[in-house]
Amino acid sequence: MVQKYQSPVKVYKYPSELILVAYERRFPNCPLTPIFVNKFNISECHSEDGATQVMECRCTVDVEVPRLLKKEWSTCILSRRTL
């Protein structure tokens, strides 16, 4: 006979909402990912019952661009300045 698998139920000490708020306050930007520089909250909406939360954020990202693209970008800027 085949046994039915029953997954273990995890019981956490704190509710997940509280953990998410604490994590967001403690790590607004993560030093382990240097590409992600900063985060700015633009707007925040909560539902009436508090079940859902919608946040609109703007992030600053430091992306490593290949040398050829940097060279092309700098020539475009120089050509605009000369016009």
N, CA, C and O of each residue as an XYZ file, in Angstrom:
332
protein
N       0.826     -1.181      0.000
C       0.000      0.000      0.000
C       0.876      1.252      0.000
O       1.975      1.276      0.555
N       0.358      2.260     -0.627
C       1.065      3.526     -0.717
C       0.601      4.438      0.404
O      -0.596      4.640      0.613
N       1.569      4.982      1.114
C       1.215      5.907      2.182
C       0.967      7.290      1.606
O       1.610      7.691      0.636
N       0.052      8.005      2.194
C      -0.185      9.392      1.795
C       0.822     10.274      2.517
O       1.076     10.113      3.711
N       1.383     11.202      1.769
C       2.362     12.114      2.350
C       1.643     13.288      2.990
O       0.778     13.907      2.372
N       1.994     13.584      4.199
C       1.432     14.731      4.893
C       2.587     15.659      5.250
O       3.460     15.312      6.046
N       2.575     16.847      4.646
C       3.673     17.781      4.867
C       3.617     18.341      6.288
O       2.538     18.535      6.847
N       4.783     18.596      6.858
C       4.793     19.150      8.215
C       4.291     20.592      8.217
O       4.556     21.357      7.290
N       3.574     20.941      9.255
C       3.042     22.291      9.397
C       4.010     23.086     10.262
O       4.313     22.708     11.394
N       4.486     24.191      9.710
C       5.421     25.025     10.462
C       4.641     26.069     11.248
O       3.749     26.729     10.715
N       4.984     26.207     12.498
C       4.373     27.216     13.353
C       5.461     28.237     13.669
O       6.491     27.912     14.260
N       5.210     29.465     13.266
C       6.195     30.522     13.463
C       5.874     31.318     14.720
O       4.725     31.394     15.156
N       6.918     31.908     15.289
C       6.768     32.662     16.525
C       6.043     33.984     16.295
O       5.283     34.434     17.153
N       6.276     34.613     15.125
C       5.683     35.913     14.808
C       4.895     35.812     13.507
O       5.209     34.969     12.667
N       3.876     36.656     13.323
C       3.130     36.640     12.058
C       3.999     37.144     10.902
O       4.903     37.956     11.099
N       3.714     36.654      9.708
C       4.541     36.986      8.544
C       4.496     38.475      8.217
O       5.483     39.015      7.717
N       3.387     39.153      8.481
C       3.286     40.587      8.203
C       4.297     41.370      9.037
O       4.941     42.296      8.543
N       4.425     40.990     10.297
C       5.364     41.661     11.195
C       6.807     41.420     10.749
O       7.639     42.324     10.823
N       7.099     40.220     10.292
C       8.442     39.898      9.816
C       8.770     40.698      8.569
O       9.889     41.194      8.439
N       7.818     40.839      7.641
C       8.051     41.604      6.419
C       8.296     43.079      6.718
O       9.171     43.693      6.108
N       7.543     43.650      7.641
C       7.736     45.059      8.011
C       9.106     45.249      8.660
O       9.808     46.214      8.360
N       9.483     44.341      9.539
C      10.786     44.442     10.202
C      11.923     44.294      9.196
O      12.923     45.005      9.284
N      11.778     43.382      8.248
C      12.816     43.184      7.234
C      12.952     44.420      6.353
O      14.062     44.820      6.002
N      11.823     45.020      5.997
C      11.851     46.216      5.149
C      12.499     47.391      5.875
O      13.220     48.176      5.259
N      12.252     47.518      7.169
C      12.863     48.608      7.938
C      14.358     48.376      8.154
O      15.150     49.318      8.126
N      14.732     47.131      8.367
C      16.136     46.840      8.662
C      17.012     46.889      7.413
O      18.150     47.354      7.478
N      16.503     46.421      6.289
C      17.289     46.360      5.059
C      16.617     47.153      3.947
O      16.057     46.545      3.034
N      16.647     48.496      3.983
C      16.059     49.257      2.879
C      16.841     49.059      1.590
O      16.267     49.089      0.501
N      18.130     48.861      1.709
C      18.938     48.451      0.563
C      19.899     47.379      1.062
O      20.317     47.402      2.220
N      20.239     46.468      0.213
C      21.005     45.305      0.639
C      22.473     45.459      0.260
O      22.773     45.599     -0.925
N      23.399     45.438      1.218
C      24.818     45.563      0.878
C      25.371     44.338      0.157
O      26.440     44.410     -0.448
N      24.657     43.216      0.213
C      25.136     42.014     -0.463
C      24.891     42.061     -1.966
O      25.515     41.311     -2.716
N      24.003     42.921     -2.409
C      23.768     43.099     -3.840
C      24.122     44.531     -4.193
O      23.273     45.415     -4.080
N      25.360     44.788     -4.619
C      25.787     46.171     -4.870
C      25.110     46.815     -6.067
O      25.223     48.027     -6.251
N      24.405     46.037     -6.891
C      23.712     46.618     -8.038
C      22.537     47.470     -7.553
O      22.238     48.509     -8.141
N      21.874     47.032     -6.485
C      20.725     47.737     -5.936
C      21.231     48.795     -4.965
O      21.679     48.461     -3.868
N      21.166     50.068     -5.352
C      21.766     51.146     -4.566
C      20.807     51.700     -3.524
O      21.168     51.808     -2.352
N      19.579     52.055     -3.934
C      18.661     52.697     -3.003
C      17.224     52.453     -3.430
O      16.959     52.089     -4.576
N      16.293     52.657     -2.496
C      14.871     52.477     -2.777
C      14.105     53.646     -2.178
O      14.333     54.025     -1.029
N      13.189     54.221     -2.968
C      12.350     55.324     -2.504
C      10.891     54.904     -2.622
O      10.454     54.463     -3.685
N      10.146     55.036     -1.551
C       8.715     54.739     -1.601
C       7.980     55.927     -2.194
O       8.097     57.045     -1.692
N       7.222     55.694     -3.264
C       6.460     56.754     -3.914
C       5.059     56.831     -3.322
O       4.600     57.902     -2.926
N       4.385     55.690     -3.263
C       3.049     55.672     -2.671
C       2.829     54.335     -1.978
O       3.476     53.336     -2.290
N       1.903     54.346     -1.038
C       1.595     53.145     -0.284
C       0.100     53.123      0.000
O      -0.445     54.089      0.533
N      -0.561     52.036     -0.349
C      -2.008     51.904     -0.147
C      -2.289     50.628      0.639
O      -1.688     49.584      0.385
N      -3.199     50.724      1.585
C      -3.639     49.572      2.365
C      -5.123     49.357      2.106
O      -5.879     50.311      1.927
N      -5.530     48.086      2.089
C      -6.956     47.807      1.956
C      -7.645     48.113      3.281
O      -6.989     48.265      4.311
N      -8.968     48.202      3.246
C      -9.725     48.561      4.457
C      -9.549     47.534      5.570
O      -9.466     47.890      6.745
N      -9.492     46.255      5.190
C      -9.348     45.221      6.213
C      -7.883     44.936      6.561
O      -7.601     44.138      7.455
N      -6.957     45.585      5.859
C      -5.538     45.415      6.150
C      -4.930     44.152      5.575
O      -3.797     43.803      5.907
N      -5.667     43.458      4.713
C      -5.175     42.200      4.164
C      -4.157     42.406      3.053
O      -3.236     41.605      2.895
N      -4.320     43.479      2.282
C      -3.389     43.715      1.180
C      -2.723     45.076      1.330
O      -3.286     46.021      1.882
N      -1.515     45.131      0.819
C      -0.733     46.361      0.856
C      -0.080     46.521     -0.511
O       0.573     45.602     -1.005
N      -0.258     47.688     -1.119
C       0.330     47.967     -2.421
C       1.325     49.102     -2.246
O       0.970     50.190     -1.792
N       2.581     48.838     -2.612
C       3.630     49.852     -2.512
C       4.178     50.129     -3.901
O       4.457     49.210     -4.670
N       4.324     51.401     -4.206
C       4.957     51.796     -5.456
C       6.310     52.393     -5.092
O       6.385     53.378     -4.357
N       7.377     51.791     -5.611
C       8.734     52.193     -5.251
C       9.517     52.591     -6.489
O       9.245     52.118     -7.593
N      10.473     53.450     -6.293
C      11.431     53.805     -7.339
C      12.809     53.400     -6.819
O      13.202     53.775     -5.715
N      13.527     52.639     -7.618
C      14.818     52.104     -7.199
C      15.945     52.719     -8.008
O      15.784     53.036     -9.187
N      17.077     52.879     -7.363
C      18.296     53.313     -8.031
C      19.166     52.083     -8.217
O      19.465     51.368     -7.260
N      19.570     51.842     -9.463
C      20.322     50.643     -9.789
C      21.655     51.047    -10.408
O      21.706     51.917    -11.278
N      22.716     50.421     -9.962
C      24.046     50.649    -10.523
C      24.403     49.431    -11.366
O      24.792     48.390    -10.838
N      24.267     49.574    -12.673
C      24.469     48.451    -13.580
C      25.835     48.579    -14.241
O      26.230     49.657    -14.685
N      26.537     47.470    -14.295
C      27.824     47.455    -14.989
C      27.551     47.319    -16.484
O      26.993     46.322    -16.943
N      27.955     48.334    -17.224
C      27.695     48.377    -18.663
C      28.984     48.010    -19.396
O      30.066     48.430    -18.988
N      28.881     47.233    -20.471
C      30.085     46.917    -21.239
C      30.760     48.178    -21.779
O      30.111     49.204    -21.983
N      32.059     48.086    -22.004
C      32.855     49.241    -22.410
C      32.379     49.848    -23.720
O      32.394     51.069    -23.876
N      31.961     49.023    -24.655
C      31.517     49.519    -25.952
C      30.276     50.397    -25.805
O      30.166     51.435    -26.458
N      29.341     49.983    -24.947
C      28.140     50.796    -24.729
C      28.482     52.110    -24.033
O      27.907     53.150    -24.356
N      29.412     52.071    -23.082
C      29.827     53.306    -22.414
C      30.428     54.279    -23.419
O      30.170     55.482    -23.370
N      31.233     53.739    -24.330
C      31.872     54.578    -25.337
C      30.817     55.194    -26.256
O      30.888     56.381    -26.571
N      29.843     54.396    -26.685
C      28.773     54.889    -27.558
C      27.938     55.942    -26.837
O      27.573     56.957    -27.429
N      27.635     55.707    -25.569
C      26.829     56.644    -24.792
C      27.552     57.976    -24.630
O      26.936     59.036    -24.737
N      28.855     57.923    -24.373
C      29.607     59.169    -24.198
C      29.686     59.948    -25.504
O      29.664     61.179    -25.473
N      29.778     59.281    -26.646
C      29.797     60.002    -27.923
C      28.448     60.631    -28.214
O      28.389     61.710    -28.803
N      27.361     59.983    -27.815
C      26.025     60.574    -28.006
C      25.890     61.842    -27.174
O      25.337     62.835    -27.647
N      26.381     61.822    -25.956
C      26.291     63.001    -25.089
C      27.146     64.125    -25.652
O      26.726     65.282    -25.663
N      28.338     63.793    -26.116
C      29.214     64.818    -26.685
C      28.611     65.425    -27.942
O      28.733     66.629    -28.170
N      27.960     64.601    -28.760
C      27.356     65.131    -29.984
C      26.178     66.043    -29.658
O      25.932     67.007    -30.384
N      25.447     65.762    -28.587
C      24.336     66.642    -28.193
C      24.857     67.987    -27.704
O      24.252     69.028    -27.965
N      25.973     67.961    -26.999
C      26.525     69.203    -26.455
C      27.060     70.108    -27.554
O      27.065     71.330    -27.403
N      27.505     69.528    -28.643
C      28.078     70.343    -29.714
C      27.014     70.961    -30.599
O      27.296     71.911    -31.330
N      25.796     70.441    -30.547
C      24.732     70.979    -31.409
C      24.258     72.310    -30.982
O      23.369     72.881    -31.613
